[in-house]
Every structure is written in structure tokens, then in C-alpha cells.
Amino acid sequence: MQSEKRQIQCPLCDSTVIQKMPSAPRLNLPRDAPAENDGGATVQARLLALARHMVEHTEDVGDRFAEEARRIYYNEVPQRGIRGLASNEECRELAEEGIDVLQLPLPPVRKQTLQ
């Protein structure tokens, strides 16, 4: 089996510890039928869509995030969307300077398409 031989790995975190998880059955309901309880799946799908959008529409500046955010804020470089790594303290300092930062706990993204 591929998973026992560690031939399968997660595209986001490179882990080779892969397990099959139970999934909800697909129900063929009319599109206009109200969803009674679609909470978890819908939230997960929206978070994944947000992550994809961010990866596609921002520049990864890595651990230079705080420095680059300041350069953009103070008009030292052209404005653009960036993403990267910053400590909680760096985010707090940016907020104190009036620089808006959105912290999202996403795993490191590889240079591949998010599944």
C-alpha cells in the first residue's frame, strides 16, 4: 500500500502520515433547497478558497514581512499585496504604527496548486 511505504505526502506540509478520514455522503438536492447543516464543509471550502486567492494574488516576502509592510505603508515601494511570516510581536508593532495586518494560521504553502 502506498501510504504504508510513505509514497504519498501532503501537498501543503510534506507529511507522509496520511490517513483516510470519513467523509459526508453527497446528497443530490435541488440548488434552491435550503441547507440544514452545511457549516463545517462550507467553512472549510471557503477557507481553502481564501487561501488559494491569497497565494495567487499576493507576493510571498517570507520572513521580511514586517519590513516590507512598513516600506509599502510609508510609500517607499509601490503598493501590492504581500504575505509572509511575522512574529506576534512584529504584528503588534505594525498595528501600533497603524499598519493593518491579517494573521492567518496557514501551513507553509509549497510552490504547487492548493488541492
N, CA, C and O atoms as a printed pandas DataFrame, in Angstrom:
     atom_number atom_name residue_name chain_id  residue_number  x_coord  y_coord  z_coord
0              1         N          MET        A               1    0.837   -1.172    0.000
1              2        CA          MET        A               1    0.000    0.000    0.000
2              3         C          MET        A               1    0.894    1.252    0.000
3              4         O          MET        A               1    1.911    1.291    0.692
4              5         N          GLN        A               2    0.517    2.242   -0.757
5              6        CA          GLN        A               2    1.345    3.438   -0.912
6              7         C          GLN        A               2    1.560    4.183    0.400
7              8         O          GLN        A               2    2.670    4.636    0.677
8              9         N          SER        A               3    0.509    4.317    1.210
9             10        CA          SER        A               3    0.671    5.076    2.451
10            11         C          SER        A               3    1.597    4.362    3.427
11            12         O          SER        A               3    2.343    5.019    4.153
12            13         N          GLU        A               4    1.564    3.024    3.460
13            14        CA          GLU        A               4    2.468    2.283    4.344
14            15         C          GLU        A               4    3.918    2.439    3.909
15            16         O          GLU        A               4    4.820    2.442    4.747
16            17         N          LYS        A               5    4.151    2.568    2.612
17            18        CA          LYS        A               5    5.505    2.748    2.086
18            19         C          LYS        A               5    5.918    4.223    2.065
19            20         O          LYS        A               5    6.999    4.570    1.589
20            21         N          ARG        A               6    5.041    5.081    2.588
21            22        CA          ARG        A               6    5.281    6.535    2.641
22            23         C          ARG        A               6    5.541    7.124    1.257
23            24         O          ARG        A               6    6.415    7.974    1.083
24            25         N          GLN        A               7    4.763    6.655    0.274
25            26        CA          GLN        A               7    4.881    7.155   -1.094
26            27         C          GLN        A               7    3.903    8.292   -1.368
27            28         O          GLN        A               7    3.934    8.899   -2.438
28            29         N          ILE        A               8    3.041    8.577   -0.406
29            30        CA          ILE        A               8    2.065    9.651   -0.546
30            31         C          ILE        A               8    2.423   10.716    0.477
31            32         O          ILE        A               8    2.747   10.396    1.621
32            33         N          GLN        A               9    2.366   11.987    0.071
33            34        CA          GLN        A               9    2.643   13.040    1.029
34            35         C          GLN        A               9    1.704   14.217    0.824
35            36         O          GLN        A               9    1.215   14.462   -0.279
36            37         N          CYS        A              10    1.464   14.936    1.906
37            38        CA          CYS        A              10    0.577   16.088    1.893
38            39         C          CYS        A              10    1.192   17.197    1.041
39            40         O          CYS        A              10    2.371   17.510    1.206
40            41         N          PRO        A              11    0.415   17.800    0.128
41            42        CA          PRO        A              11    0.956   18.860   -0.723
42            43         C          PRO        A              11    1.226   20.160    0.024
43            44         O          PRO        A              11    1.914   21.035   -0.503
44            45         N          LEU        A              12    0.697   20.309    1.248
45            46        CA          LEU        A              12    0.903   21.537    1.999
46            47         C          LEU        A              12    2.037   21.437    3.011
47            48         O          LEU        A              12    2.857   22.348    3.119
48            49         N          CYS        A              13    2.086   20.324    3.757
49            50        CA          CYS        A              13    3.061   20.248    4.852
50            51         C          CYS        A              13    4.120   19.179    4.646
51            52         O          CYS        A              13    4.995   19.021    5.497
52            53         N          ASP        A              14    4.070   18.444    3.552
53            54        CA          ASP        A              14    5.037   17.386    3.233
54            55         C          ASP        A              14    4.964   16.172    4.159
55            56         O          ASP        A              14    5.831   15.301    4.086
56            57         N          SER        A              15    3.967   16.093    5.016
57            58        CA          SER        A              15    3.849   14.945    5.912
58            59         C          SER        A              15    3.542   13.688    5.107
59            60         O          SER        A              15    2.794   13.731    4.129
60            61         N          THR        A              16    4.127   12.571    5.529
61            62        CA          THR        A              16    3.830   11.287    4.890
62            63         C          THR        A              16    2.896   10.453    5.760
63            64         O          THR        A              16    2.609    9.299    5.440
64            65         N          VAL        A              17    2.421   11.036    6.861
65            66        CA          VAL        A              17    1.450   10.355    7.718
66            67         C          VAL        A              17    0.065   10.711    7.174
67            68         O          VAL        A              17   -0.506   11.747    7.515
68            69         N          ILE        A              18   -0.456    9.837    6.329
69            70        CA          ILE        A              18   -1.716   10.073    5.638
70            71         C          ILE        A              18   -2.735    9.049    6.115
71            72         O          ILE        A              18   -2.449    7.853    6.172
72            73         N          GLN        A              19   -3.926    9.530    6.459
73            74        CA          GLN        A              19   -4.997    8.642    6.878
74            75         C          GLN        A              19   -6.257    8.973    6.111
75            76         O          GLN        A              19   -6.516   10.135    5.798
76            77         N          LYS        A              20   -7.035    7.964    5.811
77            78        CA          LYS        A              20   -8.329    8.185    5.179
78            79         C          LYS        A              20   -9.288    8.615    6.280
79            80         O          LYS        A              20   -9.383    7.970    7.324
80            81         N          MET        A              21   -9.984    9.694    6.037
81            82        CA          MET        A              21  -10.924   10.219    7.016
82            83         C          MET        A              21  -12.348    9.988    6.507
83            84         O          MET        A              21  -12.580    9.970    5.299
84            85         N          PRO        A              22  -13.287    9.815    7.413
85            86        CA          PRO        A              22  -14.675    9.664    6.972
86            87         C          PRO        A              22  -15.142   10.949    6.297
87            88         O          PRO        A              22  -14.738   12.046    6.683
88            89         N          SER        A              23  -15.970   10.808    5.319
89            90        CA          SER        A              23  -16.480   11.991    4.636
90            91         C          SER        A              23  -18.006   11.911    4.572
91            92         O          SER        A              23  -18.595   10.834    4.662
92            93         N          ALA        A              24  -18.610   13.049    4.418
93            94        CA          ALA        A              24  -20.069   13.115    4.341
94            95         C          ALA        A              24  -20.540   12.594    2.991
95            96         O          ALA        A              24  -19.859   12.780    1.982
96            97         N          PRO        A              25  -21.674   11.955    2.965
97            98        CA          PRO        A              25  -22.195   11.489    1.679
98            99         C          PRO        A              25  -22.642   12.666    0.831
99           100         O          PRO        A              25  -23.001   13.720    1.357
100          101         N          ARG        A              26  -22.619   12.488   -0.461
101          102        CA          ARG        A              26  -23.092   13.533   -1.367
102          103         C          ARG        A              26  -24.576   13.355   -1.548
103          104         O          ARG        A              26  -25.046   12.276   -1.911
104          105         N          LEU        A              27  -25.315   14.419   -1.294
105          106        CA          LEU        A              27  -26.762   14.398   -1.450
106          107         C          LEU        A              27  -27.134   15.228   -2.657
107          108         O          LEU        A              27  -26.757   16.397   -2.749
108          109         N          ASN        A              28  -27.860   14.647   -3.573
109          110        CA          ASN        A              28  -28.288   15.373   -4.763
110          111         C          ASN        A              28  -29.582   16.107   -4.464
111          112         O          ASN        A              28  -30.679   15.604   -4.710
112          113         N          LEU        A              29  -29.428   17.302   -3.930
113          114        CA          LEU        A              29  -30.574   18.144   -3.606
114          115         C          LEU        A              29  -30.689   19.251   -4.636
115          116         O          LEU        A              29  -29.688   19.662   -5.222
116          117         N          PRO        A              30  -31.895   19.736   -4.859
117          118        CA          PRO        A              30  -32.032   20.881   -5.781
118          119         C          PRO        A              30  -31.226   22.064   -5.260
119          120         O          PRO        A              30  -31.086   22.246   -4.051
120          121         N          ARG        A              31  -30.698   22.867   -6.183
121          122        CA          ARG        A              31  -29.860   24.004   -5.800
122          123         C          ARG        A              31  -30.593   25.005   -4.916
123          124         O          ARG        A              31  -29.968   25.672   -4.092
124          125         N          ASP        A              32  -31.887   25.117   -5.072
125          126        CA          ASP        A              32  -32.629   26.099   -4.287
126          127         C          ASP        A              32  -33.102   25.546   -2.945
127          128         O          ASP        A              32  -33.764   26.253   -2.185
128          129         N          ALA        A              33  -32.766   24.278   -2.642
129          130        CA          ALA        A              33  -33.152   23.693   -1.362
130          131         C          ALA        A              33  -32.283   24.291   -0.265
131          132         O          ALA        A              33  -31.067   24.385   -0.431
132          133         N          PRO        A              34  -32.883   24.700    0.863
133          134        CA          PRO        A              34  -32.082   25.267    1.953
134          135         C          PRO        A              34  -31.222   24.197    2.591
135          136         O          PRO        A              34  -31.661   23.065    2.798
136          137         N          ALA        A              35  -30.006   24.564    2.897
137          138        CA          ALA        A              35  -29.094   23.636    3.559
138          139         C          ALA        A              35  -29.370   23.674    5.044
139          140         O          ALA        A              35  -29.333   24.743    5.655
140          141         N          GLU        A              36  -29.648   22.523    5.637
141          142        CA          GLU        A              36  -29.961   22.466    7.056
142          143         C          GLU        A              36  -28.711   22.613    7.913
143          144         O          GLU        A              36  -28.713   23.348    8.901
144          145         N          ASN        A              37  -27.634   21.909    7.530
145          146        CA          ASN        A              37  -26.417   21.974    8.328
146          147         C          ASN        A              37  -25.210   21.758    7.422
147          148         O          ASN        A              37  -24.687   20.648    7.322
148          149         N          ASP        A              38  -24.778   22.824    6.767
149          150        CA          ASP        A              38  -23.614   22.722    5.887
150          151         C          ASP        A              38  -22.413   23.438    6.493
151          152         O          ASP        A              38  -21.440   23.717    5.793
152          153         N          GLY        A              39  -22.472   23.734    7.770
153          154        CA          GLY        A              39  -21.476   24.547    8.447
154          155         C          GLY        A              39  -20.039   24.158    8.228
155          156         O          GLY        A              39  -19.279   24.931    7.644
156          157         N          GLY        A              40  -19.636   22.978    8.677
157          158        CA          GLY        A              40  -18.230   22.590    8.630
158          159         C          GLY        A              40  -17.655   22.534    7.236
159          160         O          GLY        A              40  -16.589   23.093    6.978
160          161         N          ALA        A              41  -18.354   21.858    6.323
161          162        CA          ALA        A              41  -17.838   21.711    4.960
162          163         C          ALA        A              41  -17.769   23.056    4.260
163          164         O          ALA        A              41  -16.812   23.333    3.538
164          165         N          THR        A              42  -18.770   23.887    4.466
165          166        CA          THR        A              42  -18.794   25.195    3.811
166          167         C          THR        A              42  -17.675   26.086    4.346
167          168         O          THR        A              42  -17.010   26.770    3.568
168          169         N          VAL        A              43  -17.465   26.089    5.626
169          170        CA          VAL        A              43  -16.401   26.902    6.215
170          171         C          VAL        A              43  -15.045   26.430    5.699
171          172         O          VAL        A              43  -14.202   27.245    5.325
172          173         N          GLN        A              44  -14.839   25.132    5.678
173          174        CA          GLN        A              44  -13.565   24.589    5.194
174          175         C          GLN        A              44  -13.348   24.954    3.730
175          176         O          GLN        A              44  -12.247   25.350    3.346
176          177         N          ALA        A              45  -14.385   24.824    2.912
177          178        CA          ALA        A              45  -14.267   25.157    1.489
178          179         C          ALA        A              45  -13.962   26.642    1.308
179          180         O          ALA        A              45  -13.160   27.011    0.450
180          181         N          ARG        A              46  -14.590   27.482    2.101
181          182        CA          ARG        A              46  -14.349   28.926    1.975
182          183         C          ARG        A              46  -12.945   29.304    2.440
183          184         O          ARG        A              46  -12.305   30.169    1.843
184          185         N          LEU        A              47  -12.466   28.659    3.499
185          186        CA          LEU        A              47  -11.104   28.932    3.951
186          187         C          LEU        A              47  -10.079   28.494    2.913
187          188         O          LEU        A              47   -9.089   29.189    2.682
188          189         N          LEU        A              48  -10.312   27.355    2.294
189          190        CA          LEU        A              48   -9.400   26.891    1.248
190          191         C          LEU        A              48   -9.440   27.830    0.045
191          192         O          LEU        A              48   -8.401   28.122   -0.547
192          193         N          ALA        A              49  -10.638   28.306   -0.321
193          194        CA          ALA        A              49  -10.755   29.261   -1.430
194          195         C          ALA        A              49  -10.024   30.563   -1.095
195          196         O          ALA        A              49   -9.372   31.151   -1.958
196          197         N          LEU        A              50  -10.131   31.013    0.160
197          198        CA          LEU        A              50   -9.417   32.225    0.592
198          199         C          LEU        A              50   -7.912   32.021    0.499
199          200         O          LEU        A              50   -7.188   32.895    0.023
200          201         N          ALA        A              51   -7.445   30.861    0.958
201          202        CA          ALA        A              51   -6.008   30.577    0.895
202          203         C          ALA        A              51   -5.522   30.562   -0.550
203          204         O          ALA        A              51   -4.470   31.125   -0.853
204          205         N          ARG        A              52   -6.263   29.935   -1.432
205          206        CA          ARG        A              52   -5.889   29.914   -2.857
206          207         C          ARG        A              52   -5.825   31.330   -3.421
207          208         O          ARG        A              52   -4.874   31.686   -4.118
208          209         N          HIS        A              53   -6.839   32.132   -3.118
209          210        CA          HIS        A              53   -6.883   33.514   -3.613
210          211         C          HIS        A              53   -5.670   34.299   -3.116
211          212         O          HIS        A              53   -5.038   35.030   -3.879
212          213         N          MET        A              54   -5.357   34.143   -1.843
213          214        CA          MET        A              54   -4.217   34.871   -1.283
214          215         C          MET        A              54   -2.909   34.457   -1.945
215          216         O          MET        A              54   -2.076   35.307   -2.262
216          217         N          VAL        A              55   -2.727   33.174   -2.152
217          218        CA          VAL        A              55   -1.496   32.691   -2.776
218          219         C          VAL        A              55   -1.374   33.213   -4.204
219          220         O          VAL        A              55   -0.289   33.594   -4.644
220          221         N          GLU        A              56   -2.490   33.229   -4.922
221          222        CA          GLU        A              56   -2.475   33.656   -6.324
222          223         C          GLU        A              56   -2.329   35.169   -6.491
223          224         O          GLU        A              56   -1.826   35.626   -7.517
224          225         N          HIS        A              57   -2.760   35.950   -5.502
225          226        CA          HIS        A              57   -2.818   37.399   -5.671
226          227         C          HIS        A              57   -1.896   38.187   -4.740
227          228         O          HIS        A              57   -2.044   39.402   -4.603
228          229         N          THR        A              58   -0.952   37.503   -4.104
229          230        CA          THR        A              58   -0.017   38.204   -3.236
230          231         C          THR        A              58    1.403   37.714   -3.505
231          232         O          THR        A              58    1.616   36.639   -4.066
232          233         N          GLU        A              59    2.344   38.517   -3.099
233          234        CA          GLU        A              59    3.755   38.145   -3.240
234          235         C          GLU        A              59    4.258   37.606   -1.905
235          236         O          GLU        A              59    4.030   38.222   -0.864
236          237         N          ASP        A              60    4.929   36.478   -1.928
237          238        CA          ASP        A              60    5.493   35.893   -0.718
238          239         C          ASP        A              60    6.820   36.578   -0.421
239          240         O          ASP        A              60    7.778   36.437   -1.180
240          241         N          VAL        A              61    6.879   37.323    0.685
241          242        CA          VAL        A              61    8.107   38.014    1.067
242          243         C          VAL        A              61    8.805   37.309    2.225
243          244         O          VAL        A              61    9.783   37.819    2.774
244          245         N          GLY        A              62    8.302   36.143    2.591
245          246        CA          GLY        A              62    8.938   35.328    3.624
246          247         C          GLY        A              62    9.051   36.035    4.957
247          248         O          GLY        A              62    8.109   36.689    5.404
248          249         N          ASP        A              63   10.216   35.902    5.598
249          250        CA          ASP        A              63   10.388   36.484    6.924
250          251         C          ASP        A              63   10.690   37.983    6.888
251          252         O          ASP        A              63   10.955   38.591    7.924
252          253         N          ARG        A              64   10.650   38.569    5.703
253          254        CA          ARG        A              64   10.811   40.026    5.572
254          255         C          ARG        A              64    9.462   40.734    5.620
255          256         O          ARG        A              64    9.371   41.902    5.243
256          257         N          PHE        A              65    8.408   40.048    6.078
257          258        CA          PHE        A              65    7.058   40.605    6.016
258          259         C          PHE        A              65    6.940   41.962    6.707
259          260         O          PHE        A              65    6.456   42.919    6.102
260          261         N          ALA        A              66    7.373   42.057    7.958
261          262        CA          ALA        A              66    7.218   43.310    8.707
262          263         C          ALA        A              66    7.960   44.453    8.013
263          264         O          ALA        A              66    7.425   45.553    7.874
264          265         N          GLU        A              67    9.176   44.192    7.586
265          266        CA          GLU        A              67    9.973   45.212    6.895
266          267         C          GLU        A              67    9.280   45.666    5.604
267          268         O          GLU        A              67    9.188   46.862    5.329
268          269         N          GLU        A              68    8.797   44.705    4.823
269          270        CA          GLU        A              68    8.169   45.044    3.541
270          271         C          GLU        A              68    6.831   45.745    3.745
271          272         O          GLU        A              68    6.478   46.639    2.976
272          273         N          ALA        A              69    6.077   45.346    4.781
273          274        CA          ALA        A              69    4.804   46.013    5.086
274          275         C          ALA        A              69    5.041   47.486    5.429
275          276         O          ALA        A              69    4.279   48.358    5.010
276          277         N          ARG        A              70    6.086   47.750    6.180
277          278        CA          ARG        A              70    6.431   49.148    6.507
278          279         C          ARG        A              70    6.827   49.926    5.251
279          280         O          ARG        A              70    6.403   51.068    5.073
280          281         N          ARG        A              71    7.626   49.326    4.391
281          282        CA          ARG        A              71    8.052   50.005    3.163
282          283         C          ARG        A              71    6.844   50.367    2.305
283          284         O          ARG        A              71    6.798   51.446    1.713
284          285         N          ILE        A              72    5.875   49.473    2.240
285          286        CA          ILE        A              72    4.658   49.754    1.468
286          287         C          ILE        A              72    3.857   50.862    2.145
287          288         O          ILE        A              72    3.411   51.802    1.486
288          289         N          TYR        A              73    3.677   50.752    3.459
289          290        CA          TYR        A              73    2.882   51.721    4.210
290          291         C          TYR        A              73    3.451   53.135    4.100
291          292         O          TYR        A              73    2.707   54.107    3.972
292          293         N          TYR        A              74    4.766   53.234    4.150
293          294        CA          TYR        A              74    5.406   54.550    4.086
294          295         C          TYR        A              74    5.757   54.970    2.656
295          296         O          TYR        A              74    6.570   55.871    2.452
296          297         N          ASN        A              75    5.143   54.317    1.673
297          298        CA          ASN        A              75    5.284   54.654    0.252
298          299         C          ASN        A              75    6.734   54.644   -0.233
299          300         O          ASN        A              75    7.106   55.433   -1.101
300          301         N          GLU        A              76    7.540   53.761    0.319
301          302        CA          GLU        A              76    8.914   53.623   -0.148
302          303         C          GLU        A              76    8.989   52.704   -1.367
303          304         O          GLU        A              76    9.939   52.763   -2.147
304          305         N          VAL        A              77    7.980   51.863   -1.513
305          306        CA          VAL        A              77    7.869   50.949   -2.658
306          307         C          VAL        A              77    6.409   50.953   -3.109
307          308         O          VAL        A              77    5.536   51.332   -2.328
308          309         N          PRO        A              78    6.118   50.541   -4.345
309          310        CA          PRO        A              78    4.735   50.515   -4.820
310          311         C          PRO        A              78    3.856   49.605   -3.959
311          312         O          PRO        A              78    4.312   48.584   -3.444
312          313         N          GLN        A              79    2.590   49.997   -3.817
313          314        CA          GLN        A              79    1.649   49.169   -3.058
314          315         C          GLN        A              79    1.365   47.880   -3.794
315          316         O          GLN        A              79    1.224   47.857   -5.017
316          317         N          ARG        A              80    1.284   46.808   -3.028
317          318        CA          ARG        A              80    0.946   45.498   -3.571
318          319         C          ARG        A              80    0.573   44.593   -2.411
319          320         O          ARG        A              80    0.907   44.873   -1.260
320          321         N          GLY        A              81   -0.113   43.517   -2.716
321          322        CA          GLY        A              81   -0.471   42.547   -1.698
322          323         C          GLY        A              81    0.713   41.660   -1.392
323          324         O          GLY        A              81    1.359   41.139   -2.301
324          325         N          ILE        A              82    1.004   41.486   -0.104
325          326        CA          ILE        A              82    2.109   40.629    0.297
326          327         C          ILE        A              82    1.633   39.635    1.351
327          328         O          ILE        A              82    0.619   39.843    2.018
328          329         N          ARG        A              83    2.388   38.555    1.483
329          330        CA          ARG        A              83    2.176   37.584    2.547
330          331         C          ARG        A              83    3.545   37.119    3.003
331          332         O          ARG        A              83    4.523   37.195    2.260
332          333         N          GLY        A              84    3.599   36.641    4.220
333          334        CA          GLY        A              84    4.875   36.160    4.729
334          335         C          GLY        A              84    4.772   35.796    6.190
335          336         O          GLY        A              84    3.685   35.541    6.708
336          337         N          LEU        A              85    5.903   35.775    6.841
337          338        CA          LEU        A              85    5.977   35.364    8.237
338          339         C          LEU        A              85    6.315   36.556    9.113
339          340         O          LEU        A              85    7.196   37.353    8.789
340          341         N          ALA        A              86    5.601   36.667   10.229
341          342        CA          ALA        A              86    5.871   37.712   11.211
342          343         C          ALA        A              86    5.514   37.164   12.585
343          344         O          ALA        A              86    4.551   36.412   12.737
344          345         N          SER        A              87    6.289   37.542   13.567
345          346        CA          SER        A              87    6.003   37.110   14.941
346          347         C          SER        A              87    4.802   37.897   15.470
347          348         O          SER        A              87    4.401   38.904   14.887
348          349         N          ASN        A              88    4.240   37.425   16.577
349          350        CA          ASN        A              88    3.137   38.158   17.205
350          351         C          ASN        A              88    3.584   39.557   17.602
351          352         O          ASN        A              88    2.825   40.519   17.477
352          353         N          GLU        A              89    4.819   39.666   18.080
353          354        CA          GLU        A              89    5.341   40.978   18.469
354          355         C          GLU        A              89    5.458   41.907   17.258
355          356         O          GLU        A              89    5.096   43.081   17.340
356          357         N          GLU        A              90    5.960   41.389   16.145
357          358        CA          GLU        A              90    6.060   42.214   14.932
358          359         C          GLU        A              90    4.671   42.671   14.486
359          360         O          GLU        A              90    4.500   43.822   14.082
360          361         N          CYS        A              91    3.689   41.793   14.555
361          362        CA          CYS        A              91    2.317   42.170   14.174
362          363         C          CYS        A              91    1.769   43.244   15.109
363          364         O          CYS        A              91    1.095   44.175   14.668
364          365         N          ARG        A              92    2.063   43.109   16.406
365          366        CA          ARG        A              92    1.618   44.122   17.369
366          367         C          ARG        A              92    2.271   45.469   17.063
367          368         O          ARG        A              92    1.597   46.499   17.090
368          369         N          GLU        A              93    3.570   45.476   16.773
369          370        CA          GLU        A              93    4.277   46.715   16.447
370          371         C          GLU        A              93    3.720   47.348   15.178
371          372         O          GLU        A              93    3.564   48.567   15.110
372          373         N          LEU        A              94    3.418   46.529   14.174
373          374        CA          LEU        A              94    2.826   47.056   12.943
374          375         C          LEU        A              94    1.489   47.706   13.240
375          376         O          LEU        A              94    1.198   48.790   12.734
376          377         N          ALA        A              95    0.666   47.049   14.061
377          378        CA          ALA        A              95   -0.648   47.604   14.418
378          379         C          ALA        A              95   -0.499   48.929   15.153
379          380         O          ALA        A              95   -1.279   49.853   14.925
380          381         N          GLU        A              96    0.494   49.032   16.033
381          382        CA          GLU        A              96    0.732   50.283   16.758
382          383         C          GLU        A              96    1.122   51.416   15.817
383          384         O          GLU        A              96    0.869   52.584   16.112
384          385         N          GLU        A              97    1.735   51.077   14.689
385          386        CA          GLU        A              97    2.105   52.088   13.693
386          387         C          GLU        A              97    0.939   52.421   12.767
387          388         O          GLU        A              97    1.047   53.318   11.932
388          389         N          GLY        A              98   -0.174   51.702   12.911
389          390        CA          GLY        A              98   -1.330   51.937   12.059
390          391         C          GLY        A              98   -1.350   51.081   10.808
391          392         O          GLY        A              98   -2.139   51.328    9.895
392          393         N          ILE        A              99   -0.502   50.091   10.759
393          394        CA          ILE        A              99   -0.412   49.208    9.594
394          395         C          ILE        A              99   -1.304   47.994    9.837
395          396         O          ILE        A              99   -1.055   47.213   10.756
396          397         N          ASP        A             100   -2.333   47.836    9.024
397          398        CA          ASP        A             100   -3.268   46.725    9.174
398          399         C          ASP        A             100   -2.633   45.427    8.709
399          400         O          ASP        A             100   -2.067   45.354    7.618
400          401         N          VAL        A             101   -2.732   44.402    9.546
401          402        CA          VAL        A             101   -2.186   43.085    9.246
402          403         C          VAL        A             101   -3.256   42.054    9.571
403          404         O          VAL        A             101   -3.906   42.127   10.613
404          405         N          LEU        A             102   -3.430   41.107    8.682
405          406        CA          LEU        A             102   -4.355   39.995    8.921
406          407         C          LEU        A             102   -3.527   38.747    9.158
407          408         O          LEU        A             102   -2.818   38.283    8.266
408          409         N          GLN        A             103   -3.620   38.203   10.370
409          410        CA          GLN        A             103   -2.878   36.991   10.697
410          411         C          GLN        A             103   -3.748   35.777   10.402
411          412         O          GLN        A             103   -4.851   35.654   10.933
412          413         N          LEU        A             104   -3.256   34.890    9.561
413          414        CA          LEU        A             104   -3.949   33.648    9.248
414          415         C          LEU        A             104   -3.019   32.485    9.535
415          416         O          LEU        A             104   -1.900   32.448    9.023
416          417         N          PRO        A             105   -3.460   31.541   10.339
417          418        CA          PRO        A             105   -2.607   30.390   10.663
418          419         C          PRO        A             105   -2.636   29.344    9.556
419          420         O          PRO        A             105   -3.254   28.289    9.704
420          421         N          LEU        A             106   -1.971   29.638    8.456
421          422        CA          LEU        A             106   -1.923   28.704    7.336
422          423         C          LEU        A             106   -0.600   27.959    7.354
423          424         O          LEU        A             106    0.425   28.516    7.748
424          425         N          PRO        A             107   -0.618   26.699    6.926
425          426        CA          PRO        A             107    0.656   25.975    6.842
426          427         C          PRO        A             107    1.503   26.575    5.740
427          428         O          PRO        A             107    0.969   27.237    4.850
428          429         N          PRO        A             108    2.801   26.363    5.773
429          430        CA          PRO        A             108    3.650   26.856    4.679
430          431         C          PRO        A             108    3.156   26.288    3.349
431          432         O          PRO        A             108    2.914   25.087    3.233
432          433         N          VAL        A             109    3.012   27.136    2.372
433          434        CA          VAL        A             109    2.483   26.705    1.072
434          435         C          VAL        A             109    3.636   26.404    0.134
435          436         O          VAL        A             109    4.565   27.198   -0.015
436          437         N          ARG        A             110    3.557   25.267   -0.479
437          438        CA          ARG        A             110    4.576   24.891   -1.439
438          439         C          ARG        A             110    4.297   25.598   -2.760
439          440         O          ARG        A             110    3.260   26.243   -2.911
440          441         N          LYS        A             111    5.187   25.484   -3.690
441          442        CA          LYS        A             111    5.052   26.145   -4.978
442          443         C          LYS        A             111    4.134   25.371   -5.916
443          444         O          LYS        A             111    4.322   25.390   -7.132
444          445         N          GLN        A             112    3.144   24.690   -5.350
445          446        CA          GLN        A             112    2.201   23.937   -6.142
446          447         C          GLN        A             112    0.809   24.493   -5.917
447          448         O          GLN        A             112    0.587   25.277   -4.995
448          449         N          THR        A             113   -0.118   24.091   -6.752
449          450        CA          THR        A             113   -1.505   24.487   -6.620
450          451         C          THR        A             113   -2.086   23.854   -5.371
451          452         O          THR        A             113   -1.844   22.678   -5.100
452          453         N          LEU        A             114   -2.859   24.632   -4.597
453          454        CA          LEU        A             114   -3.541   24.055   -3.450
454          455         C          LEU        A             114   -4.618   23.104   -3.932
455          456         O          LEU        A             114   -5.356   23.420   -4.866
456          457         N          GLN        A             115   -4.713   21.951   -3.308
457          458        CA          GLN        A             115   -5.685   20.937   -3.717
458          459         C          GLN        A             115   -7.087   21.330   -3.312
459          460         O          GLN        A             115   -8.036   20.592   -3.576
